[in-house]
Amino acid sequence: MANYVFPPAPQAALPVRGSDQLYAVSRIFCVGRNYAAHAREMGSDPTREPPFYFNKAPADLVASGSTIAYPPGTENFHYEMELVIAIGQPAFRVAPDQAAACVWGYACGLDMTRRDLQNAAKAIGRPWDFGKDFENAAVISPLVPASEVGPLGGGLIELSVNGAVKQTGDLADMIWSVPEVVANLSQYYHLQPGDLIYTGTPEGVGPVKPGDRITGRIDGVGEIALTIGQPD
């Protein structure tokens, strides 16, 4: 038995809807600006240039339905509603027509963002880690097997804050489809079961404050909820 200096952190894992099985998470990739309208609201000109990515740590995961503390270091805490892909078999340098078979399941996700820290980093060409990779920054619903969902070429994606709709779009609006995202990322990584991919958000991102209740849904995938608590 290994003699660790400190006990290792628990394995990050997600529940599977309708099952007692868990999906062990190893890595989290996030696609930046994958909806044209959101790219415009963030000051970019959307094209079909290759997608770009940033990462979150598995320790950032928090289950749908949770209450999280308003995070430190920010005064502009944003929601971003996203479809999440769960990889189910190895994928390295696959083509888009091969990529769909590598998807095990889907979930609803919230890419929570310290927008002021992200914008400050962008302005001076620094990485986005402070804005994107922090505790409770990757909210996620239970996984739904792809076999129960079928191809996700379209479908409503929507988010509300305190009952008011803030984001609404269609998965068909993604600049890069699910197979294209998996295929592109596989050119740079040996994707494996346990890898999650947050696929980008529609327009309408905005701030939340303590006491706010976020709810979201994606047709065929499910629902997600989060309450913003007081700062620690």
C-alpha positions as CSV (number, residue, x, y, z in Angstrom):
1,M,0.0,0.0,0.0
2,A,1.4,3.4,-0.9
3,N,2.7,5.5,1.9
4,Y,1.4,9.0,1.0
5,V,2.7,12.0,2.9
6,F,-1.0,13.2,2.9
7,P,-4.1,11.3,2.0
8,P,-4.8,11.7,-1.8
9,A,-7.9,13.7,-2.8
10,P,-11.0,11.7,-3.6
11,Q,-11.4,10.6,-7.2
12,A,-13.6,13.2,-9.0
13,A,-16.7,11.3,-10.4
14,L,-20.1,12.0,-11.8
15,P,-23.4,10.2,-11.4
16,V,-25.1,8.6,-14.4
17,R,-28.8,9.3,-14.6
18,G,-30.9,6.2,-13.9
19,S,-27.9,4.2,-12.7
20,D,-25.7,3.6,-9.6
21,Q,-22.6,3.8,-11.7
22,L,-20.1,6.6,-11.6
23,Y,-18.0,8.2,-14.3
24,A,-14.5,8.9,-13.1
25,V,-13.2,12.3,-14.3
26,S,-9.5,12.8,-15.3
27,R,-9.4,16.1,-17.3
28,I,-11.7,19.0,-18.2
29,F,-11.3,20.8,-21.5
30,C,-13.4,23.9,-22.4
31,V,-14.0,25.3,-25.9
32,G,-13.8,29.1,-26.1
33,R,-16.3,31.1,-28.2
34,N,-18.2,28.3,-30.0
35,Y,-21.4,30.3,-30.6
36,A,-21.1,33.2,-33.1
37,A,-23.4,35.5,-31.1
38,H,-21.5,35.0,-27.9
39,A,-18.2,35.6,-29.7
40,R,-19.6,39.0,-30.8
41,E,-20.8,39.9,-27.4
42,M,-17.2,39.2,-26.1
43,G,-15.7,41.5,-28.7
44,S,-14.5,38.9,-31.3
45,D,-15.3,38.3,-34.9
46,P,-16.6,34.7,-35.2
47,T,-15.2,32.6,-38.0
48,R,-14.5,28.9,-38.5
49,E,-10.9,29.3,-37.5
50,P,-9.7,26.3,-35.5
51,P,-11.3,26.2,-32.0
52,F,-9.2,27.0,-29.0
53,Y,-9.4,25.6,-25.5
54,F,-8.7,26.2,-21.9
55,N,-8.7,23.8,-18.9
56,K,-10.4,23.4,-15.6
57,A,-9.3,21.0,-12.9
58,P,-11.5,18.1,-11.9
59,A,-11.4,19.6,-8.3
60,D,-13.5,22.5,-9.7
61,L,-16.5,20.2,-10.3
62,V,-19.6,20.7,-8.3
63,A,-22.9,18.9,-8.6
64,S,-26.1,20.4,-10.0
65,G,-28.4,21.6,-7.2
66,S,-25.5,22.8,-5.0
67,T,-25.1,26.1,-3.3
68,I,-21.6,27.6,-3.7
69,A,-20.0,30.6,-2.1
70,Y,-19.5,33.7,-4.2
71,P,-15.8,33.3,-5.1
72,P,-12.9,35.4,-3.8
73,G,-11.1,37.9,-5.9
74,T,-13.9,39.0,-8.2
75,E,-16.7,41.5,-8.4
76,N,-18.1,40.2,-11.8
77,F,-19.0,36.5,-11.4
78,H,-20.6,35.2,-14.6
79,Y,-22.6,32.1,-15.7
80,E,-22.1,30.3,-19.0
81,M,-24.6,27.5,-19.9
82,E,-23.0,24.7,-21.9
83,L,-23.4,21.2,-23.3
84,V,-20.7,18.8,-21.9
85,I,-19.3,15.8,-23.7
86,A,-18.0,12.8,-21.8
87,I,-15.5,10.7,-23.7
88,G,-16.0,7.0,-23.7
89,Q,-13.2,5.4,-25.7
90,P,-9.6,6.4,-26.7
91,A,-9.5,9.0,-29.5
92,F,-6.3,10.2,-31.1
93,R,-6.2,11.9,-34.5
94,V,-9.7,10.8,-35.3
95,A,-11.8,12.3,-38.1
96,P,-15.2,13.9,-37.4
97,D,-17.0,10.8,-38.8
98,Q,-15.1,8.6,-36.3
99,A,-15.5,11.0,-33.4
100,A,-19.2,10.4,-32.6
101,A,-18.4,6.8,-31.6
102,C,-15.9,8.1,-29.0
103,V,-18.6,10.0,-27.1
104,W,-20.0,8.1,-24.1
105,G,-22.5,10.7,-22.8
106,Y,-23.6,14.2,-22.3
107,A,-24.4,16.6,-19.4
108,C,-25.6,20.1,-18.8
109,G,-22.7,22.3,-17.5
110,L,-22.1,25.8,-16.1
111,D,-18.7,27.3,-16.9
112,M,-18.6,29.8,-14.0
113,T,-16.2,32.7,-14.7
114,R,-14.6,35.5,-12.8
115,R,-15.0,37.8,-15.8
116,D,-13.1,40.7,-14.4
117,L,-10.1,38.5,-13.8
118,Q,-10.4,36.9,-17.2
119,N,-10.7,40.3,-19.0
120,A,-7.7,41.7,-17.1
121,A,-5.6,38.7,-18.2
122,K,-6.8,38.9,-21.8
123,A,-5.9,42.6,-21.9
124,I,-2.2,41.9,-21.2
125,G,-1.9,38.5,-23.0
126,R,-1.8,36.3,-19.9
127,P,-3.5,33.0,-19.4
128,W,-7.1,32.8,-18.2
129,D,-6.5,30.5,-15.3
130,F,-7.6,33.0,-12.6
131,G,-10.8,33.7,-14.4
132,K,-11.7,30.1,-15.3
133,D,-10.0,27.6,-13.1
134,F,-11.0,27.9,-9.5
135,E,-13.1,26.1,-6.9
136,N,-16.7,25.3,-7.9
137,A,-16.1,26.7,-11.4
138,A,-17.4,23.6,-13.3
139,V,-21.0,22.9,-12.4
140,I,-22.4,19.8,-14.0
141,S,-25.6,17.7,-14.1
142,P,-25.7,13.8,-14.0
143,L,-24.5,12.3,-17.2
144,V,-26.8,10.8,-19.8
145,P,-25.5,8.0,-22.0
146,A,-25.3,9.0,-25.7
147,S,-27.1,5.8,-26.5
148,E,-30.2,7.3,-24.8
149,V,-29.9,10.7,-26.4
150,G,-28.8,10.0,-30.0
151,P,-27.0,12.5,-32.2
152,L,-27.1,16.0,-30.8
153,G,-27.2,18.1,-34.0
154,G,-29.6,20.5,-32.5
155,G,-31.9,21.3,-29.5
156,L,-32.8,24.1,-27.2
157,I,-30.1,25.3,-24.7
158,E,-31.4,27.8,-22.1
159,L,-30.5,29.4,-18.8
160,S,-32.5,31.5,-16.4
161,V,-31.6,33.6,-13.3
162,N,-34.3,33.9,-10.7
163,G,-36.8,32.7,-13.3
164,A,-35.9,35.2,-15.9
165,V,-34.5,33.8,-19.2
166,K,-31.0,35.1,-19.8
167,Q,-29.5,32.7,-22.4
168,T,-31.4,30.9,-25.2
169,G,-30.0,29.2,-28.2
170,D,-29.8,26.0,-30.2
171,L,-27.1,23.4,-30.3
172,A,-27.2,23.7,-34.0
173,D,-25.8,27.2,-33.6
174,M,-22.4,25.9,-32.4
175,I,-19.7,26.9,-34.8
176,W,-18.0,23.5,-34.2
177,S,-20.3,20.5,-33.8
178,V,-19.7,17.8,-31.2
179,P,-17.9,15.5,-33.7
180,E,-15.8,18.4,-35.0
181,V,-14.8,19.4,-31.5
182,V,-13.8,15.9,-30.5
183,A,-11.9,15.4,-33.7
184,N,-10.0,18.7,-33.4
185,L,-9.0,18.2,-29.8
186,S,-7.8,14.6,-30.6
187,Q,-5.2,16.1,-32.9
188,Y,-3.4,17.5,-29.8
189,Y,-4.3,15.0,-27.0
190,H,-4.8,11.3,-26.6
191,L,-8.4,11.6,-25.4
192,Q,-9.4,8.9,-23.0
193,P,-12.5,7.8,-21.0
194,G,-12.7,10.3,-18.1
195,D,-12.2,13.4,-20.3
196,L,-14.9,16.0,-20.3
197,I,-15.3,18.7,-22.9
198,Y,-17.4,21.9,-22.2
199,T,-18.5,22.9,-25.7
200,G,-19.1,26.7,-25.4
201,T,-22.0,29.0,-24.5
202,P,-24.7,31.0,-26.4
203,E,-25.0,34.7,-26.1
204,G,-26.4,36.3,-23.0
205,V,-23.8,35.7,-20.4
206,G,-23.9,37.9,-17.4
207,P,-23.2,38.5,-13.7
208,V,-24.8,36.9,-10.6
209,K,-24.8,37.9,-7.0
210,P,-25.3,36.1,-3.6
211,G,-28.9,34.8,-3.3
212,D,-29.3,34.3,-7.1
213,R,-30.7,31.0,-8.4
214,I,-29.5,29.7,-11.8
215,T,-31.4,27.1,-13.7
216,G,-30.7,25.7,-17.1
217,R,-31.8,23.0,-19.5
218,I,-30.8,21.3,-22.8
219,D,-33.3,19.4,-24.8
220,G,-32.7,15.6,-24.6
221,V,-29.9,16.0,-22.0
222,G,-31.5,17.4,-18.8
223,E,-31.5,20.2,-16.4
224,I,-29.1,22.0,-14.1
225,A,-29.4,24.3,-11.1
226,L,-27.1,26.4,-8.9
227,T,-27.6,28.8,-6.0
228,I,-25.0,31.5,-5.3
229,G,-24.3,31.9,-1.6
230,Q,-22.5,34.5,0.5
231,P,-18.7,34.9,0.1
232,D,-16.6,32.8,2.5
